[in-house]
Amino acid sequence: MVRETVKAALLGAAAAMMLGGVAAAQEYKLVVPLATGPDNYNYQAVKAFQQHVRANSGGQVDVEIFPSGTLCASARECFEGMQAGLVDIYQSNFGEPANLWPAFAGLDLPYMLRDDEVAECVFDDEVFMKKLRQGMLDQTGNIRLMVISNSGGWRNFATTRKPILAPGDVSGMKLRTIPAEIQQELVRQLGGAPTGISWPEVYTSLATGVVEGTKNGITDIVTMNFHEHLRHITLDGHAYMGGTWFMNNDRFMSMPEDLRKVVVEGFDILEQYLRAYPKYNSVAAYEAFEKAGGEIHALGNEQKAAFREATSGMKGWYTGQGEENQTFLGDFEAAIAACEASVDAHLEAEIQ
């Protein structure tokens, strides 16, 4: 049924193009569904990608964008569409791809990445990224990881009434998470009640009291008007909001090498845009949050340490689900350690 839904949408779009007299002159048309609308940063980044591949392929490669969930309404549908060859490019997070490759969820373990510099270093590391790419291909056969960008800064706890200033404050609290087990387990280990809610339903869930808070970055909170109901945001930074960009590998490898290079360059441009966006826009977003009556709670080192201690069981929970997870975590920790050393050495040299 899912495949039929995606296929029907694509056939309808193709028919509309033909009726409108739009000639399909391109050799490669890449189909990109997005959960978000044209005013969202992911859409804008794909437009930059589109412009690059059009201009630098001599018109041989074009991109067709289907925003607002019009082509596939969930990650499951979109990934199934990709595996069926009906979707070419899809953006997700760290949790949802774990339904295809369970070990991938390790990227969502809390308090692993300390800042943007370390995170970007890790996800630019050729050795580590090659392992991620190969692992996803081994598990799926034809889903290729292209880049890991950012999708909104850092996840923080944001609540409608009571602030979260210590781990115990989460006890009994209903918090929205994405429908991913690793994020739900984080809330459980803090004593809360995780509630998996899809992105389009979060605003209403906060407004009606279905949940008492969420785990999101400030730019997403303000862009989606969640700050109309949220009154507190706690800057614990428990997770880097990675944006994972995948491509149908059969489609990618069907292109000649020169066009594959253009596509890779396009993904690099997309990645740069999305890493910069939350940094540039977070200041205005925090101001908007406060203007709406919200309070921003910064945590001291001891408070942050308390959250790390309260969630220290997450690694054991993750590695207990399979030997492959242990290997994945070892690779992830090694990449983090190398990047922390590199960043620290750079900072030390700069202050001398």
Protein Blocks (a to p, Z undefined) as FASTA:
>chain_A
ZZmmmmmmmmmmmmmmmmnopacfbfbdcddddfbdfkbmklmmmmmmmmmmmmmnnoma
ccdddehhlmbgcfklmmmmmmnopafbdcddfklmmmmmmmlmmmmpghkbfbfklmmm
mmmmmklmmmmmmmmmmmnopaccfbdcdeeijaddddfklccfbfklmgopacdddddf
klmmmmmmnopacddddfklmmmmmmnomagbdcddfklmmmnommmmpcbdcdeklacc
dddddddfklmmmpcfklmmmmmmmmmmmmmmmmmmmmmmmmmmmmmmmmnopacddddf
klmmmmmmmmmmmmmmmmmnojklmmmmmmmmmmmmmmmmmmmmmmmmmmZZ
